[in-house]
Amino acid sequence: MSLEGVRSFLRSRWLGEVPLDRLFWRDMMLVGTGINIASSVAALILLGLKMPLGVVLTVHFAPVPYNIFLTIAVWRTAEKSGGAKASLVMLGSALWLIATVAA
């Protein structure tokens, strides 16, 4: 993916141009969780290889800025759409963020 593609991806989510269901279920729950699992597995492997703790923690927590971005993007998009479903999605995204940062 080119740099412009990445910018377009991030911009469309930040501006709420992506449907809320896609943003929450695919981008956050599926892809975001996958990234978090991969980074945790990589950190555990590095820990097993006796790498410095700073490196292990950096790898483990590397997805946190993206997790925060996704959560805020979901909130912004949910606020635009409104309704009970939007409130549930906002709550779900907040719980997801807590779970990913605390894990």
N, CA, C and O atoms as CSV, one atom per row, in Angstrom:
chain,resi,resn,atom,element,x,y,z
A,1,MET,N,N,0.849,-1.173,0.000
A,1,MET,CA,C,0.000,0.000,0.000
A,1,MET,C,C,0.894,1.235,0.000
A,1,MET,O,O,1.857,1.315,0.763
A,2,SER,N,N,0.575,2.176,-0.840
A,2,SER,CA,C,1.372,3.386,-0.942
A,2,SER,C,C,1.084,4.327,0.226
A,2,SER,O,O,0.113,4.154,0.963
A,3,LEU,N,N,1.941,5.313,0.372
A,3,LEU,CA,C,1.748,6.302,1.431
A,3,LEU,C,C,0.422,7.036,1.239
A,3,LEU,O,O,-0.276,7.325,2.211
A,4,GLU,N,N,0.081,7.332,0.005
A,4,GLU,CA,C,-1.199,8.002,-0.263
A,4,GLU,C,C,-2.369,7.088,0.080
A,4,GLU,O,O,-3.409,7.556,0.542
A,5,GLY,N,N,-2.205,5.789,-0.143
A,5,GLY,CA,C,-3.243,4.830,0.228
A,5,GLY,C,C,-3.458,4.784,1.733
A,5,GLY,O,O,-4.592,4.709,2.208
A,6,VAL,N,N,-2.356,4.830,2.479
A,6,VAL,CA,C,-2.452,4.839,3.942
A,6,VAL,C,C,-3.133,6.116,4.407
A,6,VAL,O,O,-3.999,6.082,5.281
A,7,ARG,N,N,-2.742,7.240,3.824
A,7,ARG,CA,C,-3.368,8.525,4.188
A,7,ARG,C,C,-4.866,8.505,3.906
A,7,ARG,O,O,-5.667,8.968,4.717
A,8,SER,N,N,-5.232,7.966,2.753
A,8,SER,CA,C,-6.642,7.879,2.377
A,8,SER,C,C,-7.406,6.982,3.340
A,8,SER,O,O,-8.520,7.310,3.749
A,9,PHE,N,N,-6.805,5.842,3.704
A,9,PHE,CA,C,-7.413,4.913,4.658
A,9,PHE,C,C,-7.675,5.613,5.989
A,9,PHE,O,O,-8.786,5.560,6.517
A,10,LEU,N,N,-6.656,6.264,6.525
A,10,LEU,CA,C,-6.795,6.939,7.819
A,10,LEU,C,C,-7.770,8.110,7.734
A,10,LEU,O,O,-8.599,8.292,8.627
A,11,ARG,N,N,-7.678,8.901,6.675
A,11,ARG,CA,C,-8.547,10.073,6.510
A,11,ARG,C,C,-10.016,9.660,6.435
A,11,ARG,O,O,-10.867,10.277,7.077
A,12,SER,N,N,-10.317,8.624,5.656
A,12,SER,CA,C,-11.714,8.216,5.498
A,12,SER,C,C,-12.311,7.747,6.824
A,12,SER,O,O,-13.494,7.966,7.088
A,13,ARG,N,N,-11.507,7.112,7.645
A,13,ARG,CA,C,-12.006,6.667,8.939
A,13,ARG,C,C,-12.150,7.838,9.905
A,13,ARG,O,O,-13.128,7.915,10.649
A,14,TRP,N,N,-11.187,8.740,9.895
A,14,TRP,CA,C,-11.232,9.899,10.785
A,14,TRP,C,C,-12.425,10.801,10.483
A,14,TRP,O,O,-13.041,11.357,11.392
A,15,LEU,N,N,-12.744,10.939,9.195
A,15,LEU,CA,C,-13.840,11.823,8.787
A,15,LEU,C,C,-15.210,11.145,8.817
A,15,LEU,O,O,-16.219,11.771,8.493
A,16,GLY,N,N,-15.249,9.875,9.202
A,16,GLY,CA,C,-16.518,9.165,9.298
A,16,GLY,C,C,-17.117,8.807,7.951
A,16,GLY,O,O,-18.336,8.699,7.820
A,17,GLU,N,N,-16.269,8.623,6.950
A,17,GLU,CA,C,-16.749,8.295,5.608
A,17,GLU,C,C,-16.930,6.791,5.408
A,17,GLU,O,O,-17.431,6.364,4.368
A,18,VAL,N,N,-16.535,5.999,6.376
A,18,VAL,CA,C,-16.654,4.540,6.304
A,18,VAL,C,C,-17.883,4.137,7.112
A,18,VAL,O,O,-18.102,4.663,8.204
A,19,PRO,N,N,-18.689,3.209,6.592
A,19,PRO,CA,C,-19.865,2.770,7.362
A,19,PRO,C,C,-19.465,2.268,8.755
A,19,PRO,O,O,-18.436,1.613,8.926
A,20,LEU,N,N,-20.293,2.588,9.727
A,20,LEU,CA,C,-19.998,2.255,11.120
A,20,LEU,C,C,-19.795,0.758,11.322
A,20,LEU,O,O,-18.889,0.353,12.050
A,21,ASP,N,N,-20.620,-0.065,10.691
A,21,ASP,CA,C,-20.469,-1.521,10.845
A,21,ASP,C,C,-19.111,-2.000,10.359
A,21,ASP,O,O,-18.472,-2.818,11.021
A,22,ARG,N,N,-18.661,-1.501,9.207
A,22,ARG,CA,C,-17.358,-1.905,8.675
A,22,ARG,C,C,-16.233,-1.432,9.594
A,22,ARG,O,O,-15.295,-2.174,9.884
A,23,LEU,N,N,-16.347,-0.192,10.042
A,23,LEU,CA,C,-15.316,0.369,10.912
A,23,LEU,C,C,-15.212,-0.418,12.221
A,23,LEU,O,O,-14.111,-0.732,12.676
A,24,PHE,N,N,-16.355,-0.733,12.819
A,24,PHE,CA,C,-16.340,-1.428,14.103
A,24,PHE,C,C,-15.973,-2.902,13.948
A,24,PHE,O,O,-15.032,-3.376,14.585
A,25,TRP,N,N,-16.707,-3.627,13.106
A,25,TRP,CA,C,-16.521,-5.076,13.028
A,25,TRP,C,C,-15.275,-5.492,12.272
A,25,TRP,O,O,-14.524,-6.349,12.740
A,26,ARG,N,N,-15.042,-4.896,11.103
A,26,ARG,CA,C,-13.889,-5.335,10.325
A,26,ARG,C,C,-12.603,-4.669,10.792
A,26,ARG,O,O,-11.633,-5.340,11.143
A,27,ASP,N,N,-12.608,-3.320,10.792
A,27,ASP,CA,C,-11.374,-2.594,11.095
A,27,ASP,C,C,-10.942,-2.761,12.546
A,27,ASP,O,O,-9.765,-2.986,12.826
A,28,MET,N,N,-11.894,-2.651,13.470
A,28,MET,CA,C,-11.535,-2.706,14.880
A,28,MET,C,C,-11.477,-4.137,15.404
A,28,MET,O,O,-10.434,-4.601,15.866
A,29,MET,N,N,-12.605,-4.825,15.326
A,29,MET,CA,C,-12.685,-6.148,15.947
A,29,MET,C,C,-11.830,-7.194,15.232
A,29,MET,O,O,-11.149,-7.983,15.888
A,30,LEU,N,N,-11.854,-7.213,13.927
A,30,LEU,CA,C,-11.123,-8.250,13.193
A,30,LEU,C,C,-9.661,-7.867,12.974
A,30,LEU,O,O,-8.756,-8.552,13.449
A,31,VAL,N,N,-9.437,-6.773,12.255
A,31,VAL,CA,C,-8.061,-6.381,11.923
A,31,VAL,C,C,-7.318,-5.861,13.150
A,31,VAL,O,O,-6.183,-6.265,13.403
A,32,GLY,N,N,-7.945,-4.974,13.908
A,32,GLY,CA,C,-7.295,-4.416,15.092
A,32,GLY,C,C,-6.927,-5.483,16.108
A,32,GLY,O,O,-5.826,-5.473,16.659
A,33,THR,N,N,-7.851,-6.405,16.355
A,33,THR,CA,C,-7.561,-7.492,17.291
A,33,THR,C,C,-6.452,-8.387,16.753
A,33,THR,O,O,-5.588,-8.835,17.506
A,34,GLY,N,N,-6.480,-8.646,15.451
A,34,GLY,CA,C,-5.413,-9.439,14.832
A,34,GLY,C,C,-4.046,-8.802,14.981
A,34,GLY,O,O,-3.063,-9.485,15.270
A,35,ILE,N,N,-3.983,-7.500,14.786
A,35,ILE,CA,C,-2.720,-6.776,14.961
A,35,ILE,C,C,-2.249,-6.879,16.413
A,35,ILE,O,O,-1.063,-7.085,16.672
A,36,ASN,N,N,-3.173,-6.736,17.347
A,36,ASN,CA,C,-2.816,-6.823,18.769
A,36,ASN,C,C,-2.312,-8.216,19.133
A,36,ASN,O,O,-1.339,-8.350,19.876
A,37,ILE,N,N,-2.959,-9.236,18.620
A,37,ILE,CA,C,-2.519,-10.606,18.905
A,37,ILE,C,C,-1.135,-10.845,18.307
A,37,ILE,O,O,-0.262,-11.418,18.959
A,38,ALA,N,N,-0.942,-10.405,17.070
A,38,ALA,CA,C,0.364,-10.593,16.413
A,38,ALA,C,C,1.471,-9.879,17.178
A,38,ALA,O,O,2.565,-10.419,17.343
A,39,SER,N,N,1.193,-8.678,17.639
A,39,SER,CA,C,2.217,-7.935,18.373
A,39,SER,C,C,2.512,-8.573,19.725
A,39,SER,O,O,3.658,-8.566,20.175
A,40,SER,N,N,1.492,-9.125,20.377
A,40,SER,CA,C,1.711,-9.815,21.654
A,40,SER,C,C,2.515,-11.100,21.452
A,40,SER,O,O,3.408,-11.404,22.243
A,41,VAL,N,N,2.202,-11.851,20.402
A,41,VAL,CA,C,2.956,-13.071,20.100
A,41,VAL,C,C,4.407,-12.728,19.792
A,41,VAL,O,O,5.323,-13.396,20.273
A,42,ALA,N,N,4.616,-11.687,18.989
A,42,ALA,CA,C,5.988,-11.273,18.667
A,42,ALA,C,C,6.740,-10.862,19.935
A,42,ALA,O,O,7.918,-11.184,20.092
A,43,ALA,N,N,6.061,-10.153,20.834
A,43,ALA,CA,C,6.698,-9.738,22.086
A,43,ALA,C,C,7.058,-10.949,22.946
A,43,ALA,O,O,8.120,-10.979,23.567
A,44,LEU,N,N,6.178,-11.941,22.981
A,44,LEU,CA,C,6.475,-13.153,23.753
A,44,LEU,C,C,7.660,-13.917,23.161
A,44,LEU,O,O,8.492,-14.452,23.892
A,45,ILE,N,N,7.724,-13.961,21.843
A,45,ILE,CA,C,8.864,-14.609,21.194
A,45,ILE,C,C,10.155,-13.875,21.543
A,45,ILE,O,O,11.165,-14.497,21.872
A,46,LEU,N,N,10.110,-12.539,21.469
A,46,LEU,CA,C,11.291,-11.745,21.813
A,46,LEU,C,C,11.688,-11.949,23.271
A,46,LEU,O,O,12.873,-12.011,23.598
A,47,LEU,N,N,10.693,-12.050,24.138
A,47,LEU,CA,C,10.971,-12.299,25.551
A,47,LEU,C,C,11.632,-13.659,25.723
A,47,LEU,O,O,12.574,-13.805,26.501
A,48,GLY,N,N,11.135,-14.652,24.994
A,48,GLY,CA,C,11.734,-15.984,25.041
A,48,GLY,C,C,13.160,-16.011,24.510
A,48,GLY,O,O,13.970,-16.841,24.922
A,49,LEU,N,N,13.459,-15.098,23.593
A,49,LEU,CA,C,14.810,-14.994,23.043
A,49,LEU,C,C,15.723,-14.138,23.924
A,49,LEU,O,O,16.864,-13.852,23.561
A,50,LYS,N,N,15.203,-13.736,25.086
A,50,LYS,CA,C,15.960,-12.942,26.069
A,50,LYS,C,C,16.385,-11.574,25.527
A,50,LYS,O,O,17.469,-11.076,25.832
A,51,MET,N,N,15.504,-10.980,24.715
A,51,MET,CA,C,15.761,-9.632,24.212
A,51,MET,C,C,15.558,-8.641,25.360
A,51,MET,O,O,14.879,-8.959,26.337
A,52,PRO,N,N,16.138,-7.448,25.249
A,52,PRO,CA,C,15.948,-6.452,26.315
A,52,PRO,C,C,14.458,-6.133,26.533
A,52,PRO,O,O,13.670,-6.086,25.588
A,53,LEU,N,N,14.107,-5.920,27.782
A,53,LEU,CA,C,12.717,-5.671,28.136
A,53,LEU,C,C,12.142,-4.470,27.392
A,53,LEU,O,O,10.967,-4.477,27.025
A,54,GLY,N,N,12.945,-3.453,27.169
A,54,GLY,CA,C,12.485,-2.272,26.439
A,54,GLY,C,C,12.026,-2.612,25.027
A,54,GLY,O,O,11.028,-2.073,24.547
A,55,VAL,N,N,12.744,-3.495,24.373
A,55,VAL,CA,C,12.369,-3.928,23.019
A,55,VAL,C,C,11.062,-4.717,23.070
A,55,VAL,O,O,10.167,-4.508,22.251
A,56,VAL,N,N,10.964,-5.620,24.036
A,56,VAL,CA,C,9.759,-6.444,24.184
A,56,VAL,C,C,8.542,-5.555,24.423
A,56,VAL,O,O,7.508,-5.737,23.779
A,57,LEU,N,N,8.655,-4.599,25.340
A,57,LEU,CA,C,7.532,-3.718,25.649
A,57,LEU,C,C,7.176,-2.816,24.471
A,57,LEU,O,O,6.001,-2.539,24.233
A,58,THR,N,N,8.171,-2.366,23.745
A,58,THR,CA,C,7.916,-1.533,22.568
A,58,THR,C,C,7.109,-2.298,21.533
A,58,THR,O,O,6.150,-1.766,20.975
A,59,VAL,N,N,7.486,-3.528,21.275
A,59,VAL,CA,C,6.753,-4.357,20.310
A,59,VAL,C,C,5.337,-4.636,20.817
A,59,VAL,O,O,4.373,-4.551,20.056
A,60,HIS,N,N,5.217,-4.967,22.102
A,60,HIS,CA,C,3.904,-5.285,22.669
A,60,HIS,C,C,2.947,-4.096,22.593
A,60,HIS,O,O,1.775,-4.261,22.252
A,61,PHE,N,N,3.438,-2.910,22.907
A,61,PHE,CA,C,2.569,-1.733,22.954
A,61,PHE,C,C,2.557,-0.915,21.661
A,61,PHE,O,O,1.916,0.135,21.614
A,62,ALA,N,N,3.236,-1.360,20.633
A,62,ALA,CA,C,3.277,-0.625,19.362
A,62,ALA,C,C,1.888,-0.345,18.772
A,62,ALA,O,O,1.695,0.730,18.204
A,63,PRO,N,N,0.915,-1.254,18.878
A,63,PRO,CA,C,-0.398,-0.981,18.288
A,63,PRO,C,C,-1.274,0.008,19.063
A,63,PRO,O,O,-2.331,0.396,18.564
A,64,VAL,N,N,-0.875,0.422,20.247
A,64,VAL,CA,C,-1.742,1.274,21.074
A,64,VAL,C,C,-2.146,2.571,20.367
A,64,VAL,O,O,-3.326,2.919,20.425
A,65,PRO,N,N,-1.256,3.303,19.708
A,65,PRO,CA,C,-1.724,4.510,19.008
A,65,PRO,C,C,-2.785,4.210,17.942
A,65,PRO,O,O,-3.740,4.970,17.782
A,66,TYR,N,N,-2.613,3.105,17.221
A,66,TYR,CA,C,-3.612,2.720,16.215
A,66,TYR,C,C,-4.928,2.339,16.892
A,66,TYR,O,O,-6.001,2.660,16.383
A,67,ASN,N,N,-4.853,1.656,18.037
A,67,ASN,CA,C,-6.058,1.302,18.788
A,67,ASN,C,C,-6.813,2.557,19.230
A,67,ASN,O,O,-8.039,2.617,19.132
A,68,ILE,N,N,-6.085,3.544,19.709
A,68,ILE,CA,C,-6.712,4.811,20.123
A,68,ILE,C,C,-7.339,5.496,18.922
A,68,ILE,O,O,-8.458,6.001,19.005
A,69,PHE,N,N,-6.619,5.516,17.800
A,69,PHE,CA,C,-7.154,6.108,16.574
A,69,PHE,C,C,-8.463,5.428,16.178
A,69,PHE,O,O,-9.451,6.106,15.896
A,70,LEU,N,N,-8.479,4.092,16.156
A,70,LEU,CA,C,-9.689,3.368,15.764
A,70,LEU,C,C,-10.851,3.670,16.705
A,70,LEU,O,O,-11.982,3.860,16.257
A,71,THR,N,N,-10.577,3.714,17.992
A,71,THR,CA,C,-11.637,3.987,18.967
A,71,THR,C,C,-12.223,5.372,18.746
A,71,THR,O,O,-13.443,5.534,18.745
A,72,ILE,N,N,-11.380,6.361,18.560
A,72,ILE,CA,C,-11.879,7.722,18.325
A,72,ILE,C,C,-12.630,7.795,16.997
A,72,ILE,O,O,-13.650,8.478,16.902
A,73,ALA,N,N,-12.136,7.097,15.973
A,73,ALA,CA,C,-12.827,7.080,14.680
A,73,ALA,C,C,-14.214,6.449,14.817
A,73,ALA,O,O,-15.177,6.928,14.217
A,74,VAL,N,N,-14.318,5.383,15.599
A,74,VAL,CA,C,-15.630,4.762,15.828
A,74,VAL,C,C,-16.543,5.734,16.556
A,74,VAL,O,O,-17.706,5.881,16.180
A,75,TRP,N,N,-16.048,6.394,17.580
A,75,TRP,CA,C,-16.879,7.352,18.317
A,75,TRP,C,C,-17.363,8.472,17.411
A,75,TRP,O,O,-18.538,8.839,17.443
A,76,ARG,N,N,-16.454,9.020,16.597
A,76,ARG,CA,C,-16.830,10.126,15.706
A,76,ARG,C,C,-17.891,9.683,14.706
A,76,ARG,O,O,-18.847,10.412,14.439
A,77,THR,N,N,-17.719,8.493,14.160
A,77,THR,CA,C,-18.680,7.979,13.182
A,77,THR,C,C,-20.010,7.663,13.858
A,77,THR,O,O,-21.071,7.934,13.296
A,78,ALA,N,N,-19.959,7.094,15.053
A,78,ALA,CA,C,-21.184,6.759,15.786
A,78,ALA,C,C,-21.957,8.026,16.160
A,78,ALA,O,O,-23.187,8.034,16.117
A,79,GLU,N,N,-21.256,9.078,16.522
A,79,GLU,CA,C,-21.931,10.334,16.855
A,79,GLU,C,C,-22.686,10.889,15.653
A,79,GLU,O,O,-23.763,11.465,15.803
A,80,LYS,N,N,-22.119,10.715,14.462
A,80,LYS,CA,C,-22.795,11.173,13.246
A,80,LYS,C,C,-24.068,10.384,12.977
A,80,LYS,O,O,-25.077,10.949,12.556
A,81,SER,N,N,-24.019,9.069,13.221
A,81,SER,CA,C,-25.172,8.230,12.887
A,81,SER,C,C,-26.228,8.238,13.982
A,81,SER,O,O,-27.417,8.121,13.685
A,82,GLY,N,N,-25.824,8.372,15.236
A,82,GLY,CA,C,-26.775,8.441,16.344
A,82,GLY,C,C,-27.543,7.147,16.559
A,82,GLY,O,O,-27.325,6.162,15.854
A,83,GLY,N,N,-28.428,7.153,17.520
A,83,GLY,CA,C,-29.279,6.005,17.795
A,83,GLY,C,C,-28.707,5.070,18.836
A,83,GLY,O,O,-27.578,5.235,19.300
A,84,ALA,N,N,-29.522,4.069,19.198
A,84,ALA,CA,C,-29.131,3.097,20.217
A,84,ALA,C,C,-27.969,2.241,19.742
A,84,ALA,O,O,-27.076,1.907,20.521
A,85,LYS,N,N,-27.981,1.885,18.460
A,85,LYS,CA,C,-26.893,1.071,17.914
A,85,LYS,C,C,-25.564,1.807,18.046
A,85,LYS,O,O,-24.550,1.197,18.384
A,86,ALA,N,N,-25.563,3.093,17.787
A,86,ALA,CA,C,-24.342,3.897,17.899
A,86,ALA,C,C,-23.842,3.906,19.336
A,86,ALA,O,O,-22.636,3.836,19.573
A,87,SER,N,N,-24.750,3.992,20.289
A,87,SER,CA,C,-24.351,3.977,21.699
A,87,SER,C,C,-23.716,2.651,22.075
A,87,SER,O,O,-22.719,2.624,22.797
A,88,LEU,N,N,-24.279,1.552,21.596
A,88,LEU,CA,C,-23.714,0.232,21.879
A,88,LEU,C,C,-22.330,0.071,21.242
A,88,LEU,O,O,-21.420,-0.499,21.844
A,89,VAL,N,N,-22.188,0.578,20.030
A,89,VAL,CA,C,-20.895,0.499,19.339
A,89,VAL,C,C,-19.850,1.335,20.084
A,89,VAL,O,O,-18.699,0.918,20.215
A,90,MET,N,N,-20.246,2.498,20.564
A,90,MET,CA,C,-19.317,3.334,21.325
A,90,MET,C,C,-18.882,2.624,22.605
A,90,MET,O,O,-17.703,2.643,22.957
A,91,LEU,N,N,-19.818,2.008,23.291
A,91,LEU,CA,C,-19.486,1.258,24.502
A,91,LEU,C,C,-18.582,0.080,24.160
A,91,LEU,O,O,-17.589,-0.160,24.847
A,92,GLY,N,N,-18.914,-0.646,23.120
A,92,GLY,CA,C,-18.097,-1.784,22.698
A,92,GLY,C,C,-16.688,-1.377,22.336
A,92,GLY,O,O,-15.731,-2.077,22.670
A,93,SER,N,N,-16.548,-0.248,21.653
A,93,SER,CA,C,-15.212,0.205,21.266
A,93,SER,C,C,-14.406,0.654,22.479
A,93,SER,O,O,-13.193,0.452,22.529
A,94,ALA,N,N,-15.068,1.255,23.448
A,94,ALA,CA,C,-14.368,1.659,24.680
A,94,ALA,C,C,-13.885,0.428,25.450
A,94,ALA,O,O,-12.759,0.403,25.946
A,95,LEU,N,N,-14.732,-0.577,25.544
A,95,LEU,CA,C,-14.348,-1.817,26.228
A,95,LEU,C,C,-13.217,-2.516,25.473
A,95,LEU,O,O,-12.297,-3.055,26.088
A,96,TRP,N,N,-13.285,-2.508,24.143
A,96,TRP,CA,C,-12.231,-3.100,23.319
A,96,TRP,C,C,-10.891,-2.400,23.581
A,96,TRP,O,O,-9.863,-3.058,23.741
A,97,LEU,N,N,-10.912,-1.063,23.624
A,97,LEU,CA,C,-9.687,-0.305,23.875
A,97,LEU,C,C,-9.113,-0.655,25.250
A,97,LEU,O,O,-7.908,-0.867,25.384
A,98,ILE,N,N,-9.960,-0.714,26.252
A,98,ILE,CA,C,-9.485,-1.086,27.595
A,98,ILE,C,C,-8.876,-2.464,27.579
A,98,ILE,O,O,-7.814,-2.678,28.164
A,99,ALA,N,N,-9.525,-3.406,26.920
A,99,ALA,CA,C,-9.020,-4.782,26.868
A,99,ALA,C,C,-7.688,-4.863,26.136
A,99,ALA,O,O,-6.797,-5.602,26.552
A,100,THR,N,N,-7.545,-4.116,25.058
A,100,THR,CA,C,-6.298,-4.211,24.281
A,100,THR,C,C,-5.142,-3.515,24.987
A,100,THR,O,O,-4.000,-3.962,24.889
A,101,VAL,N,N,-5.420,-2.448,25.683
A,101,VAL,CA,C,-4.334,-1.738,26.374
A,101,VAL,C,C,-3.946,-2.459,27.659
A,101,VAL,O,O,-2.776,-2.471,28.041
A,102,ALA,N,N,-4.921,-3.056,28.318
A,102,ALA,CA,C,-4.652,-3.741,29.587
A,102,ALA,C,C,-4.025,-5.120,29.392
A,102,ALA,O,O,-3.416,-5.663,30.313
A,103,ALA,N,N,-4.173,-5.679,28.206
A,103,ALA,CA,C,-3.660,-7.046,27.983
A,103,ALA,C,C,-2.169,-7.075,27.844
A,103,ALA,O,O,-1.587,-8.143,27.654
